[in-house]
Amino acid sequence: MFRFVDANADSFKRKHPPQRAYPSSAKPVPTATPKAAAPEARATSPLANAPASAQLHSSNTNAHSSPPPSQHAPDTDSRFIGNMNPEGVFLAARNPHDFRGQPLERNVGFWLAQKDPQLNSGPDFTSTAPPSSIFYGFNPTIQQAVLPILQTHCLSTRPPQAHRDALSSLYFQNFHPIFPILDRTGFEPLPQDSPTRIILEQGICLVASADASVASHLLLADDPEPAPRREFGKRLFAAMRVAIGIGMITNKIVLIQALGLMSLFIEGRESCDTSSLLIGQAIQHLQSLGLHIQNHKQHPELDYAGTLFCCIWMLDKLNATCQGRPVLMHERDIGRPLQQCLDAQTPVFTLVLHIIQFLDRIIHIYRPNIDDKEIDTPFPMFEDLVIQCGAIHLPTNRLATIEILYHAVAILSYRYPTAESDHPDFRFSRTRQSLSADRLTALAARDCLDQIVPFPFVPYTFSLAMTVSYREMRTSKIPLCRTRAQAAFETNCRLLKHLATFFWSAAVMAEIGELTLKELGRAHSRVADEYRRRQSAAQLGHPKGVAAAADTSTSETIELSQQDPLPIQDSNPFDFGDFGASPSDPFTLFNPNFDLSAMDAYFEANLHLNAPLNPLY
């Protein structure tokens, strides 16, 4: 945890004028001169290692002005020393003038300026790449050969202007109000060829590509025709990742924004780990800037810092939920007034943050070695939250998307016991879970994809609803409830299949659901064949045959289940008719070769936040 002393920040601001989060003085990287990479990277963040107040600036500043270079540029070798580090005590006593300020009562450390150039003796392998680059300290000859190629490719990997404008328009219309990680007033005046603008535009296009309505705009560079969303996203994601890795962008504010946008793209099992890693990096940069402890009273020019903090705080909770990871940002480590910061946002974003706040409380019951099974605070109705946040007049697509997030939190508010009990569970949270799952199923039945902003939590939420239906199919002892659960399971599976084109997690869940439905269909076929055989025997007037059919043993049923049935010829292979009304459990008729226990474990883990996402894949 890092904190910058107020005296240090004030002293630093007096010596160095504050810079904008989007530095307009940055020039495009010249590809002809290999050594131009480092100056450009440093130009994008002249105060990257300084206190946050020196990096953030009011968005009202003229974005096209180019302030003269400061003669007192901050030392790139300055470092932060925490109050718990004994090194600080000795350094303060030995060289008090080297400190930019003395630690105050409630601060946790200070910045030490490195002024002795002899402390940096050794070979100079840093003439090309900045310290944040993965090439820093590498052989300069290799740097000069490789960096220009990478820079050129990263800067050129983006859609043409017309398609870029269409994607940006959709992003700011649909995605930005719900997740305002970009400072739009500071972003729009940036030069078109600025590396800062390019990497943020790549992030915008990456997120907006999840919307099916922009499929015709998914072109990169000289592509002759639009690419599939996954291919388009992979190429953009790779370009952004390389640009950050080689140090083309060093401004921590821009890095936080780019990393936050990149974390929303998950394609494949390994991408789940990558998304969590990107969020962790964004949190690290945010804490390095001290944005988790500064408040508006101390720094009135940091209005956007509060919004940026809320966005990363939101990503941390969603990552802990969807990816099964521990929370990295704990309220006990946050110095700024959290509730005041949440309420200061726009109505739509405040509504989202209030739902995430309840999610943060619910995560507690899923922590290891916790006996609590539900939260001890009231869980409000969605309508009450909308009214409380002043978000009544939101567009339908935004409100529907936020409601989906609300129902995901409501489903997770009830944690299933580890072992089944013979006693009924009358907790309100279980009823809430069932009602939210039914509400999501109703949304899925209406084919509402055109009314939803496709954030990654959308397929996750419908997979939760499908999991609740699966559990009801497996545990319900009432045929009517089992039939209804089968219909809900099929409906949610169908919606996830539609989302599979844009979200890998939806494709995985849809595949698992279809496997289950097909096996249920085979079991239905076996029961139907047996029923028709009994009917034929009865019509032919063979009492012995009827008696033999009626006296079928369990071993004969198992033998039937081991036979490979013929393909189902029904127009709807998942229409089970009155099969669910049978008093027998359909899962007992599954083929023994079907790994039902693995399926149970998969769906069960989907409702436990401390389990990684999709462990079978």
N, C-alpha and C positions, 0 to 999 in steps of 0.2 A: 504494500500500500504506500503510495507516494503523496506527499503534500508539499506545496510550495509556500514558504512563509510570506505573509502579506508585505512585510517590510522589504523583502527581496524583490517581490513583484513590483512594488511601487518604485523602488530604486531602479529596477531594470527598465521600467516604462519611461522614467525620466531620461535615461541615457539613450534608449532606443525607441523611436516612434512605433506604435502598434501596427501590425500588418493584417491584411485581410485573410480570411480563410481561403479565398481563391485569389492568389496573387496574380494581378494582371500584368506585372512586369515580366513574367516568364515568357521566354521566346521559344519557338519550336526547336527541337533538337536537330542541329545540322547533321545530316548523315554523311557528309563528305569528310568531316573532321572527327576522328575517333575520340579525341580528348574533350569534345564538347559535351559529352554526356554528364560529366560531373558538375560543371557550372550550371547546366540546366536543372539538374536535380537539386542543387543547392538553391537555385533561384526560386524554385517552387515553394521553398520553405526556409526563408532566411532565419526564422526563429523556431526551427523545428524542435530544438532542445531547450527552448526557453519556457518560462511559465506560460500557462494557457492564455493569460490576459495579453501577452505579447503576440500571440498567434491569431486570436480572434479579433475582429474589428466590426464595427457597425456596417451593415450592408448598404447604408446610404452613401458610403464613400464612393467617389467617382471611380468606376472600375477601369477606366481607360487612362487614368493618370499613372505616371511612372515615377515614383519618388526616387530621388538620388540615392545611391548606395550610402549606407551609414558608415562613417569612419570608425564607429565603435561596434563593429559586428560582434555578436556573441562568440565566445571561444567554443569551437566545436568539440574541444576536449573537456569541457566542463562536465561535471558529473554530480549526481545527487547522493547525499549521504544521510541516511536515516538517523534519528536521535538514538536509536538502540545500537548503533554501530560505534564501538569504542574508538574507532579511528577518528571520528569527529571531535572527540574530547581532546585528543592529543594535537590534532591539527589546529583547533581553535586556540589552544594555549601556545602553540609554537609560531604560527603564522596568522594572527588574527586579521591582518589586512587582506588576506587572500579570500576572505569570505564576503559575500555580497550582503550579508545581514546576519544578525544573531537570531537563533531560534527562539520563538516566542512560546508562551506557556502552552498553547493548545496546538502547536505545530509539531510535525513529526520528522522534520529534517530541513536541510538547506542545500543550496547549490554551491559547489566549490569550483572556482575558476582555476584552470590549469595555466600557469603563466611561464613555467620553466620549459623552454623548448627542448632542453637536454634530456627531459624525462621521456621524450619520444624518440630516443635514438634507435637506430636499426635501419635495415634496407627500406627504401621508399618504394613500396608496391601499391601506393594509393593515388597515383597521379591521374588515373582515369575514372575509377568507380568511387562513388561516395561511400561513407562508412556503412550506410544501411544496405548496400548492395551485397549480394552473395558473392560477387567478384572482388570485394574489398580485400586487399592483401594478396590477391592472386597475381600471377606473372603478368606484367604490363603488356608484354608482346601479345599474349593470348587475349587479353582484354581488348586491345586495339583491333584485333582481328575479328573478334566475335561480337562485341557490343554494338557496333554500327549496324550489323545485320539484324540483330534482335530488335534494336530500336526502330529501325525502318519497318520491320514486319509488325511490331506491336502498334505503331502509330497508323499503319495503313489498314489494319483489320477492323473495319467498321462499315456499316451500310452506307450507300450513297446518300447524298444530302436529302433528296426527296423522301426516301424510305426512312431515313433517320428522323426527319421531322415528324413523320406519321407515328413512329414508335414513341418519340418524345411526347407528342401531344396526348397519346393514349396513356402514357405513364403518369403525366402530371394531372390528367383528368380523373383517373381511376385509382392508381396505386399511391400516388403521393399524399393525398389527404389522409389515408389510413396509416401510412408509414412515411412521415415527412423527414427522411434522413438527409435530404439535400436542402441547402439554403437556396431556394430558387432565385431570390433577388440578387444573390451573389454569383449564382451560376450562369444566368442568362447573358450578362455582359461579357463573359470571357471570350477571348479571341477563338475563332474556329480552329486554328492550328496549334492552340496551346495544349501541351501534354496533359495538363490538369483537366481541361475540358474534354479531351479525347477519352481519357480513362473513365471519367464520370458518364460520358455519353455511352460508352461501351456498357457500363453497368446499367444504365437506363434501358438500353435496347435488350440487354440480357433478361431483365425482369419483365419487361413488356412483352417479350416473345412468348410468354406463357398464355397470352390471350389468343384464342382461336381467330378472332376477327382481323388480326394483323398477319396472318399466315403469308399473304402475298408480298409482304415487306421484309421477309427474312432473307435478305441478300447481303453478301459481304463482298466488298471490293468489286471485282469484275465477274462475279458469278453470273452465268447466263440465265439462271432461273432460281426461284426461291428454294432454300434448303429446308429439310425437315427441322422442326424445332430443336431436337436433340443435337443434330449436327451443327446447327447455327449456334446454339448455346455453348457447345463444347469449344468451338473455335474462339468465340468471344471470351469465354472464361479463361482459356489458355493464354490469350494475348494479355489479358489483365493481370493474370498471375505472374507471367514473365516480366511485365513492365514493373510491377511492384518488386519482384525479386531482384532485378538488376539495378534498382534504385533510381528509376526515372522519376518517381514521385517520392519526396521525403517530407512533405508537409503532413503532419500527423492528422490534422483535421480531414484532409482529402483522403488520407489512407483509411481513416475510420469509416468514411462514407463509402469508399470503394469496397472495402472488406465487408461492410454490412450488406451492400447490394449483391456481392458475389455469393454470400452465404445463403441467399435465397434460391440459388441454382444447385439442385441435388440430382445427379444423374449417375446411378450405380451405387453399389454398396460402399465402395471406397469414398464416394463423394459425401456420404454421411459423416465420415471421419474428417474429411476436408472441410465441410461446412462448420463443424464444431471447432476445428482448428482456426478457421478464419474469424469466427466470433471471439475466440480466445485472444487472437491477435488484436482485434478491435478493442476489446476490453483492456488489454495491456496498454495500448496507445492512449486510451481515454484516461486510465489511471496515471500514466506518466505525465499527462497534461494537468492532472489534478481536477478534472471536471467533475469527479464524484464528491468533491468536498467544497468546492467554491459555491458561493451563492450570489444572488443578484444584488444584494445590499452592498457587498464588498466591490463588485465589479458590474456596474450597471450596463457596460457595453457588451456583456456576454449573454444577451438574450437567447441567441441561437444555441449557445452551449447547453442550455437546459433542455431544448428539444433534442439535440444530438444525444445527450445523456439518456433521455427517456427512450429513444430508439434502440440504443444498445442494451439498456436495461430490459426492454421488451424482448429483444432477440435472445438474451441470456435465458429468460424464463421459457420461451418457446423452444429453445434448443434443449433445455433440461427436460422438457415434456416430450417433444417429438423424437429426440435422439437418445433419451435415456441417460443423460449425463448429469453430473452434479452441478448445482448452481455456482457460478463464479462471482456474482455480485450479491453480497449479503447486505441487508439493511443496516446491520450494526457497523458496517464499514463505510457507510454513506454519510458524508458530512453535511450535504445540502439538505434543506427541508424537503423530504421526498413528496409528501402529500401536497404541499404548496407548489412544487414543481410540476406534479401531474395535473393539478387543477388549472395551471396557467396556460395549458396548451389549447389548441382549437377544440371546439365541441366534439368533432368526430374523433380526433386523436385522444381527447380526454376520455371518451367512452371506451375506446380500445384499451387505454391504460388502466381504467378501473376494472375491466374484465381481467386483464393480466395481473392486477393486484390480488384479485381473488385466486387466480391460478397460483400465485406465489405462496399463498397460505395453504392451498391444497397440496402443493408439492411436499409440504412437511409430513403429511401422513404416509407418503411413499418412501421416506428416508429409511435406511436400514436401522433395525433395532428400535423401531417406533411402534408402540402398541395402539396409538390413536387410529381410529378407522374413519373418522370424519372430522371436519373442521368445527370449531366451537363458536363460530360467528354466523350470524344470519346470512342467508344467500338470497339476494334480492331477485325479483322478477326482471326480465330483460326490459320490459316496458318501463318499469320504475327507473332503471338505470338511464334509459334514453331520455326520460323527462328530467331527471336530476342533472344530466350533463348538457341539457339544452340542445339535444340533437334530434328533435322531433321532425324537422323539415329536411332531413338528409335525403339525397337521392336513393331510389330503391336498391340499386346495386350495392351501394356502400352499406346501407342498413342491413341488407340480407347477408352480406359477407361478415359483418360484425356479429350478427345473430348466430351464424354458424360457429364462430369462435366461442361465443357465449355457451352454446350447447356442448361444445367439446369440454369446456371447463365444468359444466354441470354433470356430464357423464363421469368425469374423473373425480368428482366430489365424493363419490361412493367407491370405496375400495373393497373388493370382494375378500371375504375371509380366506385364509390359507387352506383351511379344511372345511368341507361342507358340514353344516350342522342340521340336526333334525328339527331344531326350533326355528320358526319363521322369523325373518328379519323385518322389523317394522320401522326401521329408521327412515326419516324423511329423505335422506340423501339417496336411498335406493329408489324411492318413488320418483324423485327428481331425475335420476339417471334414466329410468324407463320412459318418462314423459319426453325428455330431450331426445332420446333415440327415436321415439315415434315421430316427433316433430321433424327431425332430420330425414326420416324415411318419407314423410309427406312431401318435403322439399324435393327429394330425389325423384319421387313419382311424377312430379310436374315438369321434369326436364328443365330445371332452372339454371342451367349452366350459363345462359346468356345474361342472367341477372346477378352473377357472382363475379367478383374480382378474384382471379385465380392466384391467390397466395398459397404457399406450400401447406399452410395449416388446413386448407379446404379438403384435400384428399385424406389427410390424417383424421379429420373429424368424421368423415363418412366411413372411414375404416373402423373408427370407434363404434359408430352406430351398427355397422355390420357385425362387429364382435359381440355387442350386446345381444343382437338377434341370435347369433350362433350359440351363445351361452344359454339363452332361453330355450333354444331347440334341444340342447343337450341335457338341461336340468329340469325342464317343466314336466310335470306329471299329468297335466290336463291336455287332452288332445286338441282342444280349441286353441289354446295358447301356443301349442307347438305348430299348428297350421299357420297362425298369424305370424309367428316368428320366421317360418320358412318364406312367406311372402315378403316380409321386410328384408330378409337376408338377400333374396333375389333382386329386390329393387335397388338396394345399396350396391350390390355387386355390379349391376348394369350401369349405374352412374360412374363407378370407379373405372369401369372399362372404357367409358367415354373420356375420362380424364387421363387414361393411360398414355395417350399420345403425347401429353405435355408433362406428366409427372411419373418418374420411375416408381415411386412408392405406390402410386395408384395402380400401376401395371402389376406390381408384385401382389398386392392385395386382391386385385381382380382375378389373377391367375389362381391364387389359393382358393378364392370363393368359387370359381368355376369348377375346380377339382372336387370340392365338396358337393356342389350341386349335381355334378355328373354322377358321383357315387350314390347320391340320394336317388337320382333317376334310375340307376341300375337296381337299387333296392326296390324301388317302386315297380320296376318291370318284373322282378322275381315274385313279388307279392301278387301282382295282377295276373301273372301266368298261373300261379297256384290257385288263385280265386277262380279263374276261368276253368281250370281243370276240375275243381270241385263242382262248379255249375254244370259242366258237361256230364259228370258222373251222376249227378242228381237227376238231370233230364232224361238220361238213358235208363233210369230206373234200376240202378245197380246199388242196392243198399250196402253190399259189402264194400263196393268202391267208395261210397260216400263215407262209410264208417272208417275205411282205411285212410281216406283223405282227411277226415276230421281227427283221426288219431295219429296225425303226423308227429313224429318225435323231434326233439331239438337237434339230434344228430343229423336227421334228414334235412332240416332247414340249413344247417351248416354246410352240408354237402351241396345243396342247391346254390348257396352263396359262393361256393368255390368255382362254379361253372362260369365261363365267360359268356355273358349274355349277348344277344344280337344287338346291333346298333338300334337306338331308339328312333322310331319313325314319326314320332309326334311332331306337329308343327312347332310346338313349344316344348323342348325337352325338359324344361324346368317346371312345367305345370304338373303338379303331383295330384291334382284332384282331391279326392277324399282320403288320400294316403295318410296325410297328417292326422286325420281323425281316428286312425286305428289306435287301439289301446296299446299296441306293442310299440316299443322304441325302435324307430327306423334305423338307428345307428347300430343296433345289434345285428342287422342284416348286411352290414358292409362286408365287402370282400376282405378276408383276412390278410391279403397282401397289401391292402390299403393301410398306411400307417396312421391310424386314427389318433394314437397317443401323441404323435408329433404334431398333428393338426391341432389337437387340444392345447398343447404347450405353446404353439405359435399364437393362437388367438388369446390365450390366457396372458401371455407376455405383453400383448398389445395393450392391455389395460393396467399394466404395472410400469410406472415411470422409471423405476430403477433398472429396467431391462433395456439393453441396446435395441435399436430399431432393426427389424428384419434379421434376426440372428441366423435364420436358415439360409440366407443368401449372401 
